[in-house]
């Protein structure tokens, strides 16, 4: 189904937060176009002025005429920050079930996203980019795993919040995928051998539920359509050398 209003996504394959938005758009079956923005480069003046003065991605414009991405229309609505964009997309397509109607379930979705954002994401990025210990990454994984259904350990779990795939799962998927890449490719600024310790821990019985959840996430068509592992690893090698 096509959107009745234009959507332009300011985009980089390297951005995990952009990855979230791409998955949400795919799940909602919304038509959109992308405009590339380099993460590790100064942002154009027009982007800082008209899209996001913080210079961050993702951002979308919604509505207004279909114009080139570097000439955004003043009549379009600009929306920034991946959690806000994901909720906006969910509201555009309520039938997709990305955000539950039930207030308790909605709160659980938001709490799950907050746990990913505050406990897993910072620890993993410090490990990858700054050489911090892998132990806080495992603490973040534990925090996420505690919120998952226990029957993931048997390989037949549903999703993070109930039986329906939601933006909670979308928020987690890019990081659940990337947390295994250091052990697979030995890329990052951590001390030698830390990536192996992290990988061994993630493969241990303690994290069986988290691992089973990842397997299920990675089979989701929206994940497969938006994840480019080779590109991510190549860019990490270039930027983290």
N, C-alpha and C positions, 0 to 999 in steps of 0.2 A: 504494500500500500504506500502511496506517495503522500508526503506532507502537502497540505494546502498552502504552506508558506515556505519560503526558501530557508535553508539552513546552511551556513558556511562554518566549517570547523577549522580553527587555526591549530596546526597539526605538526607533530614530529613523530616518526616511528620510534624514536628513542624514549619518548616520554611515557612512563607508566600511567600517568593520569590521563593522557590522551588515549592510551589503550583502553582505559575504562570507558571513556565516552564513546569510542568507536564500537565497543561491544554493546553498549546501551542502544546506540543508534541501529545496529544490526538487529538486536533483539526486538526493537520496536518497529522494525521494517520502515524506517523513515528515510526518505531520499535526502542526500546531503552532498555537498562538495567540500573539498579540502583546500586549504592554502598553507603551504609549508612555512614554518618558522623554525629557525635553527636555535637549538637550546643553548649551545656554547658560543654564542655570538651576540654582539650588541643588537638590540631590537630596533627596527626602523622607527623613525620619529612618528610616522602615521599610526603605527601599532600602539605606541605608548600614549599617543594623544587620543585615539579614537576607540581603541579596543581595551587595553589593560595597562594603566600607568605603572603597574608593578613589573611589567615585562614578562609575565608568566603565561604559560599555556597549560591546559587547553583554555580556549574561549570559543564561544559561538556567537554568530549573529543570527537572529531569527526574525523573519518577516522582512518587509521592505522589498524593493526591486532586486532582481537577480543581477548583481553588479560584480565586477572583479573584486577579489578579496582584499586587495590593497587600496580599494576605493570604497570602503563600507558606507552604506547609505545612512544618513542621520535618522531615517525613519525606521531602521531596524533596531531591535532590542539586543543589546550586548549582555551576555551572561558568562560569568567566569567562575572558576573553582569547580573541580570535578564532582564533588558531592552534590553541589547545587545543580549543576548541569544534568547529572544523572536523575535527580528527582524531577527536574523539569521535563526531561524526555519521558519519564514514567507517567507524568501527568498528561502529556500529549497523547499517549496511547494507553489508557487505563486497561483496555482489554488484554494487553500483553502481560499484565500481572506483575510488573517489575517492582511495584510498591503496593503492599497490601492495603485494602480498605479498612481492615480492622485496626483500631488504634493501638492495641497491645502489640500486634504483629509489626506495625509500622515502627513502634518504639524499639522493638527487638532488632529490626533491620538497621536502624540508626545506631544502636549500641554496638552492633557487630562491626559496622563501618568505622565507628570511633575507635574500637579496639584495634582493628587493622591499622588505622591511621596513626594512632598514638603509641602503640606498643610494638608492632612488627616493623612498620615502614622506617621509622627513624633508626632503629637498631641495625636493620639490614643496610641502610645507606651509609651509616658510619662504618660498618664493617667493610663494605665494598670500596668506599671512596676515601676513607681516612685511616684504615688499618686498625680499627677498634676490634676488640675481642669478639669472637663468634658467640660467646655465652649469652649476651643480651639478645642475640637473634633467636636463640632457642627459647629464651623467656618469652619473647614475642610470639613465637609459634605456639608455646604452651597456652598463652592467653587466648589465642584464636581457637585452638583445639578444644579448650574448655567449653566453648560456646557451640561446638558442633554436636550433632546427634551422636550418641554413643555407638549406635549400630553401624557407623562408618567403618568401624574396626572389622566388621564382617563383610565389607565390600558392597553393601546394599543400602547405603544411606540415601537420603533425599537431598535436601539443600540446607543452607545455613539456617534458614528460618522457615520451617514447614516443608510442605511438599512442592512448593512453587519456586522456580528460579527467580531471584530478585536482584535488585541492585546491591544487596549485601554480597552476593556471590560475584557480581561483576567487580565490586571494589576489591575483593580479595584476589581474584584470578591472576592479574598481572604479577602480583608479588609472590603468590604461591608458585608460579612458574619460575620467576627470576631467582628465588632464594636457592634453587638447586644449580644454577648456572656456574657459580664459582667452583663447586666441586666437580662439575662436568668438564669445564674448560680451563680451570686454573687461571682465571682472570680477576684482577682486583688488587687493591693496595694492602691487603692483610699480610701478616707475617707468614712465611713459608710453612706449609703444613696445616694452617688453620682451616683452609677450605676442605681438606680431607676430614678433619675432626668434625666440622659442621655436617658434611655429607654423611659420615658414618652415624652421627647422632640422628639425622633425619631419617635414615634407613632403619633405625632401631625400633623394637616393638613399642617403645614409649610413644612414638609419633605415628603409629599405624593409622589412627583416625585421620590425622592431617594428610598423610600420604594418600589414603583412599579418597579423600575429598579432592585432592589435586587431580587424581586420575579421572574422576568424574568431570571436573571443570574442563580439563584439557580435551575432552570429547565433545564439548559443546560447540556446535557449528559457529557461533559468533566468536568464540575464542580462536578456533582454527582459521577463520577468515581474517583475523586482525593481528595475529602474532607472527613475527618474523624473527626467529631465534638467531639465524645467521647474521642478520643485520645488527641486532642488539649486541651480540658478542663482538663483532667486528668493530663497532663503535666504542664499546667498552675498552677494547685493546688500544684503540687510538687515543681515547681521552684519558685513560688511567695509566698509561705507560709511564 
